[in-house]
Amino acid sequence: MPMFEAPSRRREGDVRFEVGGGGHVLDLDTAVKDGILGGTGGGGGGGGICVVVGEKLDLQKMIEELDLADVPSVFICPISLEPMQDPVTLCTGQTYERSNILKWFSLGHFTCPTTMQELWDDTVTPNKTLYHLIYTWFSQKYLLMKKRSEDVQGRASELLETLKKVKGQARVQALKELQKVVAAHASAKKTVVDEGGVSLISSLLGPFTSHAVGSEAIGILVNLTLDSAMKANLMEPAKISLMVDMLNEGSIDTKINCTKLIEMLMDENEFRSEFVPSLSLLVGLLRLVKDKRHPNGTSAGLSLLKTMCCHKQARNLVVSVGAVPQIVELLPNLNPDCLESALYILDVLSSLQEGKLALKDCPNTIPNVVRLLMRISESCTQYALSILWAVCKLAPEECASLAVEAGLAAKLLLVIQSGCNPVLKQRSAELLKLCSLNYTTTIFISKCKLTRTIQ
């Protein structure tokens, strides 16, 4: 198999190495393919190799910024499984990152980590050939990334200028393209923010904005990092009203984007809950949460509901629109992240008298919540215990009996005997005592058998 090729007309983008004195050129693909990497027969000093690079770049910085998944395996240190920055070769012919192999030696190992051969010579030889290959491969990728980044930034600037001039369908198309660029490139996001794009795009939102324009504009804004002034501009009642309208009537992607943007605004300290036409928002939000066809919508909706419940003024309204029974019915089908949000919401609402009553009146509250004890995470168990305590304390004779029949007593014993924090154990003991009041000792002990819970 030919390992070297005579110099020929160079194609753009080729990476080549001039091998000292002989006038031969080694290209990167051939080097990787044919194993011309040094590291054999004494470590491959690689004397005389000159890498043709336009500027000196920092290898560590390139590796960190690129974070590539398709790095050639020969560039990876067998110890750390990370790209090598200072490759050295042992007498066995195996190559490692210098710091990793020296740490191996410092732990008292005098073997080759890959082959487990004992070393007859503990010298580590810099593998210059492999270093040059690694450096040039990353340089090529890095410079290509920088060029693309500059192109993307230029395109983002052009689109912002276009948005200042066009209207109608041309505006929609410009927004649509800008949204794609922003979603795919971090550099484009920075350009939009730095060049006043947030203010420009925000100005397009108002009472007379079409949903076509609003949908694309919000799709851009939700991908940007907004400061307090930018958020304040978006908190104008007419703009919030447009977001809520599109949450109720837009496509699933538009609904999710509106939900995320409203949550970004509600996280702001200066947010005033009266800016949100809450009833309309909650109706659209619950519709999104219950749509089983779109798990991403459920996740986004629950996340916003969780944020809303941090505002005391919103909690009574959340209960009044029937959110409690709807969330309870969702519990058996939610993924762990959504479950934690849902249980948090129910726990917060259980602090209200109306919330307690709504939980008590929902027939599936107790069985659905009991089932989640010790199943997902300690946080979920904490929220579940708090919910069950609120309900059972409200109507001990009715609810405590239902909870015991659902297997609560045995679950509480599991919590008490587990490694959970002391607060959870104390709450479990209190709830266990509350549940026992309706039973004789013998009957209650029989209810605590773990076999039923395990089944």
N, C-alpha and C positions, 0 to 999 in steps of 0.2 A: 504494500500500500504506500503510495507516495506521501512523504511527510512534508516536503518542501516544494514550493513552486517558484518558477522563475518570475522576475518582475514583469508585470503586464499592466495594461491600462487599468487604473484603479477606479472602481465604481464608488459612487457617493454612498457614504455610510459604512464602507468596509473598515474593519479594524485590523491593522497589520503590524507585524514586528520585524524590524530589520535586524538580522542576526549578524553580529559583528564580523566584518572582514570578508565574508564570502559572497556578499551581494544577494543572498537569498532572502525571501520574505516568507514569514509564517503568518497565516491569517488565523483569527481567533477560533472560527468554527472548526478548521482543520486541527488546531491545537487541542481543543476540547475533545473532538471526535477521536483523534489518533493518540491522545494521551501524551502529547509533548509538553509535559508539565514539570519537568525536573523531578527531583525527589527520588530518583533511583540511582543506584550505583554511587552512594556516598552523598546523596542529598541534593544534587543538582544546583550548583552554585549559580548557573545561568549567566556566566560571565559574558559581557559584551552585548547584552540585549538592550536595545533602546526603544522605548515606547514612544510612538508618535502621538503626542497629545497637545492640543492648542494652549491649554492653561493648566496650572497646577491646582488640582482640586483635592479637598480633604476626603480621604476614603471613608472614614468613620461617618462624616456628615452625609455623604452620598448613600451609604448603607442605611442610615437611619431615616433619611427623607424618602428614599425609594420604597423601602419595606416591601420588596418583591417576593412573590411566592415561587417564581420560576427560576431561581438561581441555580446554575449548574451544580450538580452534586459534588463535583471535584473541588468546588470553592468552599464547601462546608466543612467546618471542623467536626470530626467524629465525636469529640467530647461534648461540646456545647451545642452542636447542631445549628450554629450561626455562621454567617460568612466570615472567612478569615481576613484579618487585617495585617497580620505579621506572621505568615506561615513559616514554619521551620520543620525540617525533616529529621527523623531518627535514623539510626543505622539499619533499621529494618525496612527502610524505604517508605514508611508511613509518614504523612504530613499532618501537622496540628497547628492550631493557634498557639503562639509562644506562651502567653500567660496561662493557658489551660494546661499545657503539658508540664510547665514548671510547677504549677500547683499540684499536679499529679505526682511529680517527683517529691515535692515537699511533704506529701502525705505518707512517704515511705515506700512508694511503689517504684520498682526499678524494672518494669516490664513495659512493653508496647501495648497501650490500651486496646487497640484494634485486634492484634494477633495474639496478645498475651505471651509473646516470646520474651524471655529474659534478655536484657540488653547487654551486649558485650562492650558497648561504648556508649556513655551517657552524653555524648556531644550532641547538641542541636545545631543544625546547619540552616541558615536562612535560605529559603527556597525562592530565589529572586525571580526565576522564570514564572512560577505560579503567582507570585505577587504582582508581576507586570500584567499577567493575564487577568487577574481579578480587578486590578486597578483600571485597566482599559475597558473591560466589560462594563463595569459600573459607570465609568466616565461616559461611555457612549450612551448608556441608558439615561444617565443624569442630564446630559446636555440635550438629549432628545426631549426629555420631560420639560426642561427649562424653555426650550424653543416652543413646544406645544403650549406651555403656560403663557408665554408672551403672546402667542397667536390668539389664545382664548381671551386674555385680558384686552387685547386690541378689539376683538369681536364684541366683547361686552360693552366697551366704550362706544363703538359704532352703533350698537342697538340702543343704548341710552340716548344718543344724539337723534336717532331715528324717532324714538318715542316722543321727543319734543316737537316733532314736525307733523306726524301723521295722525289720522283719525280713522274711525270705522274699522273695516276688516284689516287694513294695513296695520293698525295699532294692535289688533288681536294677534296677528301673525308675528309681529315684532316681540310682543310679550311672550308668546308661545316659544319662540326660539330662545329668548333670554332665559326663560324658565329652564329649558333643557340644558343650556350652558351652565347656569348657576347650580343646578342639581348635580352636575357631573364634575365640576372643577372648583376647588377651594379658592384658586386664584381669581376666578371670575366673581365669587362672592365678595372678596376683598375689594375688587375694582368697583363693583356696584355700590358698596358702602362708602368707599373713599371718594367717589366722584359724585356723591349726592343723589345716588339712584333711589335710595329709600324715600326721600322727600318727593322725588319725581313720581315714583310709583304710587305712593300714598295719595298724592294729589288726584290720581285717577279714580279714587274710591269716593263715592258720595251717593246721594239719594237718586241721581239720574244715571248711575253707572249700570251698563248692561251686565248681565250675569256672565257673558262671554269674556268681557274685559276683567270683571271682578275676579272670576275664577283663576285666570292666568296671573293677575297681579298678586293675589293672595298666595298662589303657588310659588311665586318668587320670594315674597316677604317671609314666608314660613321657613325658608332655607337660609335666612340671613341672621347674623348676630345683631340684635337691635339694642341701642342704648336707651336710657331713660327718656331723652328728648324725642327719639323716634317713636317710642311706645306712646308717649303723651300725644303725639300727632295722630296716632291711630285710634286713640280713645275717644275721638269725637263721636257723639251719639249717632250721627248719620252713617259713619263708617262701621260702627259696631252693629247698627241695624242691618246694613247690607250683609255683613258676615253672617248674622243670624238668619236672614232670609235665605242665603245660599246654603246654610247648614240644613235648612228644611227642604230646599227644592233642588239643590245641585246634584251633580254626579257623585258617586261614592268617593272619588279622589278629592273633589271639591269639598265635600262634607268633612272629610278627615283633615284637610288643610285648614279649613275654617276653625275646626275644633282645636287644632294645635296652636293656631295663631291667637285665638281667644284665651287659651291657657297661658301662653307667653305673656299676654297683657295682664291677666289676673295675678300673675306672679309678681307683677310690679307693685312696689309699696304704695305708689300714688294712685293705684286703681280704685275707682269708686263704683261700688256694685250697682248704683242706680243707673250707670251707663248701659247696663245690660237689660234689654226687655226680657226679663227672666222667664216668664211663663213660656213664651215662644221658644226661647233657647232650650229650656228643659224638655219641652215636647220633642223638638228635633233631636236633642241629645239622647233621650231614652229610646227613640226610634232607631238611632244609629247603634246604640249599645245592644239592642235586642236582635239586630240583623245578623243571624247566624251565618249568612253567606260570606260575610266580610269580617274575619277575626281582627284585622287591623283597625277596623272601625270600632269594634267593641273595646279594644285596648285604648284607643285614643279617647273614646267617649267616657270610659271609666276614669281615665286619668284626669280629664277636665272636671268630672263630677267630684273627684277627690279634692281637686284644688278649690272648687266652689264651696265645698263643705268646710274649708278653712276659714271662710267668711261667715260669721255668725248670722248675718242678715239673710243669707241665702238658705240656711238649713231648713227653716219652717216651710219655705216654698218647695224645696226638694221633697219633703214629706208630703205636702199637700197635693202634688201632682201624681202621687201614687208610685214614687220611685222605689219605696221599700219592698213591697211584694214583687215588683218586677225584677229587682236585683236578686232577691232570695231565690226566685225561680231559675235564675241563670247559674247559680252556684255549682250545680253538678257538672256543668259542661265547660267551665272556664279553665284556662291554663293557669299554672302557678302564679305568674306575675299578675294576671287579671284578678285572680282570687284574692291576692293580698290587697289590691285596690278596692275590690268589692267589699271585703270584710272590714276594711278601714272605714269605708263610707257608712256601712251599717252600724259600726261601733260608734262613730261620731253621732249619727242620728238617734242612737239609743239613749243618748244623754238628754234628749227632749222627751217630754211626756207624750207628745203626739207620735214620736218615733217608737217609743216603747209599745204604745197601743197598736201601731201598725205592724210591728214585729209579732206581737202576741196574736193578732187577728189573722195573720198569714199561717195557714195550716202546715206549710212545709218549712217554716223557720227552724223549729227545733230539730227535726230529723236531718235537714240539710247541713245545719251548723254543727251538730254533734258529730256527724260523719267526718268533718274536717279536722277535728281535734287530733293532734299528734300525727298529722298526715302530710303537711306541706312544709311548714317552717315554724320556728318558735314565735315569730311575729303573728302568723296566721292563728296559731293556738291562743296567743294572748288576746287577739281581737275576738275570736270565737268565744272564749271564756267570758269576756266582758259582755258580749251580746247575750249569752245564756244567763248570766247573772242578772242583767237588767230585766229580762223577760220573766225569769223564775221568781225574782223578788217582787215583781209587779203582781203576779197571780200564782203564789206558791202551790196552792192546792191543785190547781188545774195544770199549770205548766211544768212544775217539778215532776209530777207523775208521768206526764208525757215524755219528759226528758229521760227519766229512768228507764222507761219502756223502750226508748230509742238507743239504750246502751250507754247513757251518760255516766252512770256510777262507775262502771268498769273503766271507762276512758279517763275519768278523774283520778282513779287509782294509778293508772299508767303515768299520768302527768306527775303525781306526787312522788312516784318511785323513779322518775327519770332524772336527767341532769339539767332540767330546766332551771331558770333563775328562781330564787326564793319567793319573789312576789307572785309568780305564777302558781307555785306550790301552795302558797297561803290562800290565794283566791280559789284554787281547786278544793282545798280543805273546807273552806267556808261554803262553797256551793254543794259539796258532798253532804255537809251537815244539814243544809237547807233541804236537800232532796230526801234525806232520811226521815224527816218529820212525819211523813204520811204513811210510814211502814213500821211494822214490828221489826225487832232486831233480826229475827230469823229470816223473814221474807226479804229484808233489805240486803242481808249478806248474800242471799241467793241471787239477787239482782246484780251483785258486784262480780259474779264469776266472769272470768276473762274469755272463756270459750265462746260465749255468745258474741262478744265484741269482735273476736278474731274472725268468726264466721261472717 
